[in-house]
Amino acid sequence: MPSRQPPSQGHLLAQAQCTGAAIVVALILRRIDRLDCAADGAAGFNAALCRARAALGSRLAFDLNVGLLLLGAAAAAILLARLLIRLVRKAPVYIVDFTVHRPDASWRFSRADVRRLAIANGGIPEDDIAFMEKLAYRSGLGDATAVVPAIQRAPQSKPGMELAREEYQATCFSCVAELLEKTGVKPSQIKFVITNSSLFNPTPSLSAAVMNRFRMRDDTINYSLGGMGCSAGVVALDLARQMLQLNPGSYALVISHENITNNYYTGRDKSMIIANTLFRSNGAAVLLSSRPADAGRSKYTLHHIVRTIMAADDEAYRCVWQTNDDQGEQGVALRKELIGVAGRAVACNMTRLGPLVLPVSEQLKFAANAAVRAGLKALPPKTAASLPVPASWRKPYTPNFSKAFDAVCIHTGGRGVIDSMEQNLGMSKDMVEASRAALFAFGNTSSCSVWYELAYKEAFGGLPRGARVWQIAFGSGFKCNSAVLRANRAVKDAHPAWEGFDKAKMYAQLEDIEREVAASRARRAAEKAAAAAAGTATH
């Protein structure tokens, strides 16, 4: 059941206005009742009041008590209507502010370090090491991402639980401290603490660790989400939203993290070494509020969250799988079905999100296309093929989501993921720049990536008031989750994590990758053509 909350400033002001209005009306009625209209000299405002009393008196006996009773009934009706509206309408949820971790310079991890650690692990074939190097480069990672020193020092074995805790504290406690300082909110004011980390879930929990570090109240409600993959940040956001709507006038703190120390794979399974190649240190903290007083100062209002999980499908359920390899080493296997599963999850999620955000023109195009395709499917194949229907209408129409949003934060799963979203959804280069930048500067930061990207948007150019932001993330299960935010004011914020970022260097590397990939494709096509020609000559 919703907890009882003290009246907000907005409600107190409304009550004061109603009380003041009632007092004014009561004074007017009392003045009318005490007027001596029979006496000479009733003129001006008093004469008008006398005429009003005479008009009322001709219809019913004027009685001050009846008037006050009617006034009280009207006030009660207004109050009842306000209470009903509050019960029906959920409290808006605001994102007051957020912070992302800035790694220390000593955590720098270059692409050359990928090879160094792979060799240090021992037993990884040279072909697989070359694959890891190529994957790190072609996925769009820069040469200055971050991995904790514990991994860089001792890759042959997992550093252990205490060093993993130290990584969590270094990446996340610093974010929370910075966030509380920015917002001026005290730890004692926070009602909900929600943490998410897919692969690191110690006892006591990560949320309890935050409460201990910041000495929070013993009635603070805490949740720790585990095993939910890279989309868990949006899941945590959804949980915070629901808790705040049930408890108007409260604060919720969300901390997102994926631990590298506890999950560095030390084996030789090719499907598991991919995680070592792409994932990097990370941390993010978000303060949410359902207090009306925070409407003006908060950065965003959380408008929609749409969650899609395909766990009922065995292929989708198993495409990201934590297990042990043949040697007993624990890791996360990324299966080849992942790309296809992700595409289906995104399509399903966007189908549900579209009606909430797309302009009417795009929705009409989508509906008309669906109707035409359904009609063609109902006809005999030959008849359907003979109809003069354009080829574009025979394929599913993908709405232009760039018309629905001003900024997009795409989970940094890799350059191919971002390329696919850009091309298939008709997005501009500028719209996906934040996602490319976050991947280049920080690597795959799991559930934190959408916050690193939003921090980029705020630091470089900013967002105008009313700007619509789409955060979309993917994760094990398999999940695709979307969050839609709207800027409450013009937002411009120089996040320390993005200090000194070189955009030109990023685009130069991306151009080199494109040239290298194009040359590789041309070479493979030539080899295939030569093989086909040789086969034809043989026959």
C-alpha positions as CSV (number, residue, x, y, z in Angstrom):
1,M,0.0,0.0,0.0
2,P,1.2,3.6,-0.7
3,S,2.8,5.1,2.4
4,R,1.4,8.3,3.8
5,Q,3.4,11.4,2.9
6,P,3.4,15.0,4.2
7,P,1.7,17.5,2.0
8,S,4.0,18.9,-0.7
9,Q,4.6,22.7,-1.2
10,G,2.3,22.7,-4.2
11,H,-0.6,21.1,-2.3
12,L,-0.1,23.5,0.7
13,L,-0.2,26.5,-1.7
14,A,-3.4,25.2,-3.4
15,Q,-5.1,24.7,0.0
16,A,-4.1,28.2,1.1
17,Q,-5.6,29.6,-2.1
18,C,-8.9,27.8,-1.5
19,T,-9.0,28.9,2.1
20,G,-8.3,32.5,1.1
21,A,-11.1,32.4,-1.5
22,A,-13.5,31.0,1.0
23,I,-12.7,33.8,3.5
24,V,-13.2,36.5,0.9
25,V,-16.6,35.1,-0.2
26,A,-17.7,34.7,3.5
27,L,-16.8,38.3,4.2
28,I,-18.8,39.5,1.1
29,L,-21.8,37.5,2.2
30,R,-21.6,38.8,5.7
31,R,-21.4,42.4,4.4
32,I,-24.5,41.8,2.2
33,D,-26.3,40.4,5.3
34,R,-25.5,43.5,7.4
35,L,-26.3,46.1,4.8
36,D,-28.9,48.7,5.8
37,C,-30.4,49.1,2.3
38,A,-33.5,51.0,3.7
39,A,-31.3,53.9,4.8
40,D,-30.6,56.8,2.5
41,G,-27.2,57.1,0.9
42,A,-26.7,53.5,-0.2
43,A,-24.7,54.2,-3.4
44,G,-21.8,52.8,-5.4
45,F,-20.6,49.4,-4.4
46,N,-23.1,49.2,-1.5
47,A,-26.0,50.0,-3.9
48,A,-24.9,47.1,-6.2
49,L,-24.8,44.8,-3.2
50,C,-28.3,45.9,-2.2
51,R,-29.6,45.2,-5.6
52,A,-28.0,41.8,-5.5
53,R,-29.6,41.0,-2.2
54,A,-33.0,42.2,-3.5
55,A,-32.7,39.9,-6.5
56,L,-31.8,37.0,-4.4
57,G,-34.5,37.8,-1.9
58,S,-37.1,37.7,-4.6
59,R,-36.3,34.1,-5.4
60,L,-35.5,32.7,-2.0
61,A,-35.0,34.0,1.5
62,F,-31.5,35.1,1.7
63,D,-29.7,33.3,4.6
64,L,-26.0,33.7,5.4
65,N,-25.8,30.2,6.9
66,V,-27.3,28.7,3.7
67,G,-24.7,30.6,1.6
68,L,-21.8,29.4,3.8
69,L,-23.2,25.8,3.6
70,L,-23.3,25.9,-0.2
71,L,-19.7,27.4,-0.2
72,G,-18.5,24.6,2.1
73,A,-20.2,21.9,-0.1
74,A,-18.5,23.4,-3.2
75,A,-15.1,23.4,-1.5
76,A,-15.6,19.8,-0.4
77,A,-16.5,18.8,-3.9
78,I,-13.3,20.5,-5.3
79,L,-11.2,18.8,-2.6
80,L,-12.8,15.4,-3.4
81,A,-12.2,15.9,-7.1
82,R,-8.5,16.8,-6.5
83,L,-8.1,13.6,-4.3
84,L,-9.7,11.4,-7.0
85,I,-7.4,12.9,-9.7
86,R,-4.4,12.2,-7.5
87,L,-5.5,8.6,-7.0
88,V,-6.1,8.0,-10.7
89,R,-3.1,9.9,-12.1
90,K,0.3,8.5,-11.2
91,A,2.9,10.9,-9.8
92,P,5.4,12.1,-12.3
93,V,8.9,10.8,-11.8
94,Y,11.9,13.1,-12.4
95,I,15.5,12.4,-13.0
96,V,17.1,15.1,-10.8
97,D,20.7,14.4,-12.0
98,F,23.2,11.6,-12.7
99,T,26.9,11.0,-12.7
100,V,29.3,8.5,-14.4
101,H,32.6,7.2,-13.3
102,R,35.8,8.8,-14.6
103,P,38.6,6.2,-14.4
104,D,42.0,7.0,-13.0
105,A,44.8,7.4,-15.5
106,S,46.5,4.3,-14.0
107,W,43.5,2.2,-15.3
108,R,44.3,3.0,-18.9
109,F,44.1,-0.1,-21.1
110,S,45.3,0.1,-24.7
111,R,44.5,-2.4,-27.5
112,A,48.1,-3.6,-27.1
113,D,47.2,-4.7,-23.6
114,V,44.6,-7.0,-25.0
115,R,47.4,-9.0,-26.6
116,R,49.6,-8.7,-23.5
117,L,47.0,-10.1,-21.2
118,A,46.0,-12.9,-23.6
119,I,49.6,-14.0,-23.8
120,A,50.0,-13.8,-20.0
121,N,46.9,-16.0,-19.6
122,G,48.8,-18.7,-21.4
123,G,47.6,-21.3,-23.9
124,I,45.5,-19.0,-26.1
125,P,46.4,-19.8,-29.8
126,E,48.0,-17.0,-31.8
127,D,45.0,-17.0,-34.2
128,D,42.6,-16.3,-31.3
129,I,44.9,-13.5,-30.0
130,A,44.9,-11.9,-33.4
131,F,41.1,-12.3,-33.5
132,M,40.8,-10.5,-30.1
133,E,43.0,-7.6,-31.3
134,K,41.0,-7.3,-34.5
135,L,37.7,-7.4,-32.6
136,A,38.8,-4.7,-30.2
137,Y,39.8,-2.4,-33.0
138,R,37.0,-3.0,-35.4
139,S,34.3,-2.8,-32.7
140,G,35.2,0.8,-32.3
141,L,37.1,0.9,-29.0
142,G,39.8,3.5,-28.6
143,D,43.3,3.1,-27.3
144,A,42.6,4.6,-23.8
145,T,39.8,2.6,-22.3
146,A,40.0,1.4,-18.6
147,V,40.5,-1.9,-16.8
148,V,41.2,-2.1,-13.1
149,P,44.9,-2.6,-12.1
150,A,44.0,-5.9,-10.3
151,I,43.3,-7.5,-13.7
152,Q,46.2,-5.9,-15.4
153,R,48.6,-7.1,-12.7
154,A,47.4,-10.7,-12.4
155,P,45.5,-12.0,-15.4
156,Q,46.4,-15.7,-14.8
157,S,43.8,-16.1,-12.0
158,K,40.8,-14.1,-10.7
159,P,42.0,-11.5,-8.1
160,G,39.2,-12.5,-5.7
161,M,36.2,-11.1,-3.9
162,E,37.8,-8.3,-1.9
163,L,39.5,-6.7,-5.0
164,A,36.2,-7.0,-6.8
165,R,34.6,-5.0,-3.9
166,E,37.3,-2.4,-4.2
167,E,36.5,-2.0,-7.9
168,Y,32.8,-1.5,-7.0
169,Q,33.6,1.1,-4.3
170,A,36.1,2.9,-6.6
171,T,33.7,3.2,-9.5
172,C,30.3,3.6,-7.8
173,F,30.9,5.2,-4.4
174,S,32.6,8.1,-6.1
175,C,29.6,8.5,-8.4
176,V,27.2,8.6,-5.5
177,A,29.3,11.1,-3.6
178,E,29.5,13.4,-6.6
179,L,25.8,13.0,-7.3
180,L,24.8,13.9,-3.7
181,E,27.1,16.9,-3.8
182,K,25.6,18.1,-7.1
183,T,22.0,17.8,-6.0
184,G,22.3,18.8,-2.4
185,V,20.3,15.8,-1.3
186,K,21.3,14.1,2.0
187,P,21.6,10.3,2.3
188,S,18.9,10.4,5.0
189,Q,16.4,11.8,2.5
190,I,16.7,8.8,0.1
191,K,13.9,6.3,0.5
192,F,15.0,3.7,-2.1
193,V,18.4,2.4,-3.1
194,I,18.5,0.1,-6.1
195,T,21.7,-1.4,-7.5
196,N,22.3,-3.6,-10.5
197,S,25.2,-5.8,-11.4
198,S,24.7,-8.8,-13.6
199,L,27.7,-10.9,-12.5
200,F,28.8,-9.6,-9.1
201,N,26.4,-10.2,-6.3
202,P,28.3,-10.5,-3.0
203,T,26.9,-10.8,0.5
204,P,26.1,-8.3,2.0
205,S,24.5,-6.9,-1.1
206,L,25.8,-4.0,-3.3
207,S,22.8,-1.9,-2.2
208,A,23.6,-2.6,1.5
209,A,27.2,-1.6,0.8
210,V,26.0,1.8,-0.5
211,M,23.8,2.2,2.6
212,N,26.8,1.4,4.9
213,R,29.1,3.8,3.1
214,F,26.7,6.7,3.2
215,R,25.1,5.9,6.6
216,M,21.6,5.8,5.4
217,R,18.5,5.4,7.6
218,D,17.4,2.0,8.8
219,D,14.0,2.4,7.1
220,T,15.6,2.9,3.7
221,I,14.3,0.2,1.3
222,N,17.0,-1.5,-0.8
223,Y,17.0,-3.8,-3.8
224,S,19.9,-5.5,-5.6
225,L,19.3,-6.8,-9.1
226,G,21.5,-9.5,-10.6
227,G,21.8,-11.6,-13.7
228,M,19.9,-9.2,-15.9
229,G,22.7,-8.2,-18.3
230,C,23.5,-5.0,-20.0
231,S,19.9,-3.8,-20.0
232,A,19.6,-3.9,-16.2
233,G,20.1,-0.2,-15.9
234,V,16.8,0.4,-17.5
235,V,15.2,-2.3,-15.4
236,A,16.5,-0.6,-12.3
237,L,15.1,2.7,-13.6
238,D,11.7,1.0,-14.1
239,L,11.7,-0.4,-10.5
240,A,12.6,3.1,-9.1
241,R,9.8,4.6,-11.1
242,Q,7.2,2.2,-9.7
243,M,8.4,2.7,-6.2
244,L,8.3,6.5,-6.5
245,Q,4.8,6.4,-8.0
246,L,3.6,4.4,-5.1
247,N,5.3,6.7,-2.7
248,P,4.9,10.3,-3.9
249,G,7.3,12.8,-2.5
250,S,10.3,10.4,-2.3
251,Y,13.8,10.0,-3.6
252,A,15.3,6.9,-5.2
253,L,19.0,6.3,-5.9
254,V,19.9,3.9,-8.7
255,I,23.5,2.6,-9.1
256,S,24.5,0.7,-12.2
257,H,27.7,-1.4,-12.5
258,E,29.3,-4.4,-14.1
259,N,32.3,-5.8,-12.4
260,I,35.5,-6.6,-14.4
261,T,37.6,-7.9,-11.5
262,N,35.2,-10.7,-10.6
263,N,34.5,-11.7,-14.2
264,Y,37.7,-11.7,-16.2
265,Y,37.8,-15.0,-18.1
266,T,41.1,-16.8,-17.8
267,G,40.4,-19.7,-20.1
268,R,40.7,-20.3,-23.8
269,D,37.2,-20.8,-25.1
270,K,36.8,-18.4,-28.1
271,S,33.1,-17.7,-27.3
272,M,34.1,-16.5,-23.8
273,I,37.2,-14.4,-24.6
274,I,35.0,-11.9,-26.5
275,A,33.9,-10.4,-23.1
276,N,37.5,-9.8,-22.1
277,T,38.0,-7.9,-25.4
278,L,35.1,-5.5,-25.2
279,F,34.0,-4.9,-21.6
280,R,35.6,-2.2,-19.5
281,S,35.3,-0.6,-16.0
282,N,32.2,1.5,-15.4
283,G,29.9,3.0,-12.9
284,A,26.8,5.3,-12.9
285,A,24.5,6.8,-10.2
286,V,21.1,8.3,-10.9
287,L,18.9,10.3,-8.5
288,L,15.1,10.1,-9.2
289,S,12.3,12.0,-7.4
290,S,8.5,12.1,-7.2
291,R,8.6,15.3,-5.3
292,P,6.6,18.1,-7.0
293,A,9.2,20.6,-5.7
294,D,11.9,18.9,-7.9
295,A,9.9,19.5,-11.1
296,G,11.7,22.7,-11.9
297,R,15.3,21.9,-11.0
298,S,15.4,18.3,-12.3
299,K,17.0,17.6,-15.7
300,Y,14.4,15.2,-17.1
301,T,11.0,13.7,-16.6
302,L,10.8,9.9,-17.1
303,H,7.9,9.5,-19.6
304,H,8.0,5.8,-20.8
305,I,9.7,2.5,-20.1
306,V,9.0,-0.4,-22.5
307,R,10.6,-3.7,-21.6
308,T,10.8,-6.8,-23.9
309,I,12.1,-10.2,-22.7
310,M,12.2,-13.3,-24.9
311,A,13.0,-15.8,-22.2
312,A,10.3,-18.2,-23.4
313,D,12.3,-18.7,-26.6
314,D,15.1,-21.2,-25.9
315,E,17.4,-19.7,-28.5
316,A,17.0,-16.2,-27.1
317,Y,17.3,-17.5,-23.5
318,R,20.6,-19.2,-24.1
319,C,22.4,-16.9,-26.5
320,V,24.2,-15.1,-23.6
321,W,25.1,-17.9,-21.2
322,Q,27.2,-17.9,-18.0
323,T,28.9,-21.3,-17.6
324,N,32.1,-23.2,-17.2
325,D,34.4,-24.2,-20.1
326,D,35.9,-27.6,-20.6
327,Q,38.7,-26.8,-18.1
328,G,36.2,-25.6,-15.4
329,E,36.9,-21.9,-15.9
330,Q,33.9,-19.7,-15.5
331,G,32.9,-17.2,-18.2
332,V,30.1,-15.8,-20.3
333,A,29.6,-17.4,-23.7
334,L,28.2,-15.2,-26.5
335,R,26.7,-17.6,-29.1
336,K,26.4,-17.0,-32.8
337,E,22.6,-16.7,-32.6
338,L,23.0,-13.5,-30.6
339,I,22.8,-11.1,-33.6
340,G,19.6,-12.6,-34.9
341,V,18.0,-12.7,-31.5
342,A,18.9,-9.1,-30.8
343,G,17.3,-8.0,-34.1
344,R,14.0,-9.8,-33.2
345,A,14.0,-8.3,-29.7
346,V,14.6,-4.8,-31.0
347,A,11.8,-5.1,-33.5
348,C,9.4,-6.3,-30.8
349,N,10.4,-3.5,-28.4
350,M,10.0,-0.8,-31.1
351,T,6.6,-2.1,-32.1
352,R,5.4,-1.5,-28.5
353,L,7.2,1.8,-28.2
354,G,6.1,3.3,-31.5
355,P,2.5,4.1,-30.6
356,L,3.7,6.0,-27.5
357,V,6.3,8.2,-29.2
358,L,5.9,8.3,-33.0
359,P,4.1,11.2,-34.8
360,V,0.8,10.4,-36.3
361,S,2.2,10.4,-39.9
362,E,4.6,7.6,-39.1
363,Q,1.9,5.6,-37.3
364,L,-0.4,5.9,-40.3
365,K,2.4,4.7,-42.7
366,F,3.0,1.7,-40.5
367,A,-0.7,0.8,-40.3
368,A,-1.2,1.2,-44.0
369,N,1.8,-0.9,-44.8
370,A,0.6,-3.6,-42.4
371,A,-2.9,-3.6,-44.0
372,V,-1.4,-3.9,-47.5
373,R,0.8,-6.8,-46.6
374,A,-2.0,-8.6,-44.8
375,G,-4.2,-8.2,-47.9
376,L,-1.5,-9.5,-50.2
377,K,-0.9,-12.5,-47.9
378,A,-4.6,-13.4,-48.0
379,L,-4.5,-13.6,-51.9
380,P,-3.2,-16.5,-53.9
381,P,0.6,-16.0,-54.5
382,K,0.2,-15.5,-58.3
383,T,-2.5,-12.9,-57.9
384,A,-0.6,-11.1,-55.2
385,A,2.5,-11.0,-57.4
386,S,0.6,-9.6,-60.4
387,L,-0.9,-6.6,-58.5
388,P,0.8,-3.2,-59.2
389,V,2.0,-2.8,-55.6
390,P,5.5,-1.2,-55.2
391,A,8.2,-3.5,-53.8
392,S,8.7,-1.2,-50.8
393,W,5.1,-1.8,-49.7
394,R,5.6,-5.6,-49.9
395,K,8.2,-5.4,-47.1
396,P,7.5,-4.4,-43.5
397,Y,7.7,-0.6,-43.0
398,T,10.3,0.5,-40.4
399,P,9.1,3.8,-38.9
400,N,11.5,6.7,-38.8
401,F,12.2,6.9,-35.1
402,S,14.5,9.9,-35.6
403,K,11.2,11.9,-36.0
404,A,10.3,10.9,-32.4
405,F,13.5,11.8,-30.6
406,D,16.1,14.5,-30.4
407,A,18.8,12.3,-28.9
408,V,19.4,8.6,-28.9
409,C,21.6,6.6,-26.5
410,I,22.3,3.1,-27.9
411,H,23.9,0.4,-25.8
412,T,27.6,0.2,-26.7
413,G,27.6,-3.5,-27.7
414,G,29.9,-2.7,-30.6
415,R,30.2,-0.7,-33.8
416,G,28.0,-3.1,-35.7
417,V,25.2,-2.6,-33.3
418,I,25.3,1.2,-33.7
419,D,25.7,0.9,-37.4
420,S,22.6,-1.3,-37.7
421,M,20.5,1.1,-35.6
422,E,21.6,4.1,-37.6
423,Q,20.9,2.5,-41.0
424,N,17.7,0.6,-40.2
425,L,16.0,3.5,-38.3
426,G,17.1,6.3,-40.6
427,M,19.2,8.1,-37.9
428,S,21.6,10.8,-38.7
429,K,25.3,10.8,-37.9
430,D,24.8,13.3,-35.1
431,M,22.1,11.2,-33.4
432,V,24.4,8.2,-33.0
433,E,27.5,10.2,-32.2
434,A,27.2,9.9,-28.4
435,S,27.0,6.1,-28.7
436,R,30.1,5.9,-30.9
437,A,31.9,8.3,-28.6
438,A,31.1,6.2,-25.4
439,L,32.3,3.0,-27.1
440,F,35.5,4.7,-28.3
441,A,36.3,6.4,-24.9
442,F,35.1,3.8,-22.5
443,G,34.4,0.5,-24.3
444,N,31.3,-1.6,-23.5
445,T,30.3,-0.3,-20.1
446,S,27.3,-2.6,-19.9
447,S,24.2,-1.2,-18.2
448,C,26.0,2.1,-17.6
449,S,26.6,2.8,-21.3
450,V,23.3,4.8,-21.8
451,W,24.3,7.2,-19.0
452,Y,27.8,7.7,-20.4
453,E,26.1,8.6,-23.7
454,L,23.7,11.0,-22.1
455,A,26.6,12.6,-20.3
456,Y,28.3,13.1,-23.6
457,K,25.2,14.9,-25.0
458,E,25.1,17.2,-22.1
459,A,28.8,18.0,-22.2
460,F,29.0,18.5,-26.0
461,G,26.3,20.8,-27.2
462,G,23.7,20.2,-24.5
463,L,20.0,19.6,-24.9
464,P,17.3,22.2,-25.2
465,R,14.2,22.3,-23.0
466,G,11.7,19.7,-24.2
467,A,14.3,17.5,-25.9
468,R,13.2,13.9,-26.2
469,V,15.8,11.3,-25.3
470,W,15.6,7.5,-26.1
471,Q,17.8,5.1,-24.1
472,I,17.8,1.6,-25.6
473,A,19.8,-1.3,-24.1
474,F,20.1,-5.1,-24.7
475,G,20.9,-7.8,-22.3
476,S,20.8,-11.5,-21.5
477,G,17.5,-13.3,-21.3
478,F,17.2,-12.0,-24.0
479,K,16.0,-8.5,-23.3
480,C,15.6,-5.2,-25.1
481,N,14.5,-2.3,-22.9
482,S,13.7,1.4,-23.8
483,A,13.4,4.5,-21.6
484,V,12.1,7.8,-22.9
485,L,13.1,11.0,-21.1
486,R,12.1,14.6,-21.8
487,A,14.3,17.6,-20.8
488,N,12.6,19.8,-18.2
489,R,14.9,22.7,-19.0
490,A,17.9,23.4,-21.2
491,V,20.6,21.0,-20.0
492,K,24.3,21.7,-20.4
493,D,26.7,20.0,-18.0
494,A,30.5,19.4,-18.2
495,H,30.8,15.8,-16.9
496,P,34.4,15.2,-15.7
497,A,34.4,11.8,-17.4
498,W,34.3,13.5,-20.8
499,E,37.0,16.1,-20.1
500,G,39.6,16.2,-22.9
501,F,37.7,13.9,-25.3
502,D,39.1,14.1,-28.9
503,K,36.2,13.7,-31.3
504,A,38.4,14.1,-34.4
505,K,40.6,11.2,-33.3
506,M,37.5,9.0,-32.9
507,Y,36.2,9.8,-36.4
508,A,39.7,9.3,-37.9
509,Q,39.8,5.7,-36.4
510,L,36.3,5.0,-37.7
511,E,37.3,6.1,-41.2
512,D,40.3,3.8,-41.0
513,I,38.1,0.9,-39.9
514,E,35.7,1.5,-42.8
515,R,38.5,1.5,-45.3
516,E,39.9,-1.7,-43.8
517,V,36.6,-3.5,-43.7
518,A,35.8,-2.5,-47.3
519,A,39.2,-3.8,-48.5
520,S,38.6,-7.0,-46.6
521,R,35.2,-7.5,-48.2
522,A,36.6,-6.8,-51.6
523,R,39.4,-9.3,-51.1
524,R,37.0,-12.0,-49.9
525,A,34.7,-11.3,-52.9
526,A,37.7,-11.6,-55.3
527,E,38.8,-14.8,-53.7
528,K,35.3,-16.2,-54.0
529,A,35.0,-15.2,-57.6
530,A,38.4,-16.8,-58.4
531,A,37.4,-20.0,-56.7
532,A,34.2,-20.1,-58.7
533,A,36.0,-19.5,-61.9
534,A,38.5,-22.2,-61.1
535,G,35.7,-24.6,-60.4
536,T,34.0,-23.7,-63.7
537,A,37.3,-24.3,-65.6
538,T,37.7,-27.6,-63.9
539,H,34.3,-28.8,-65.1
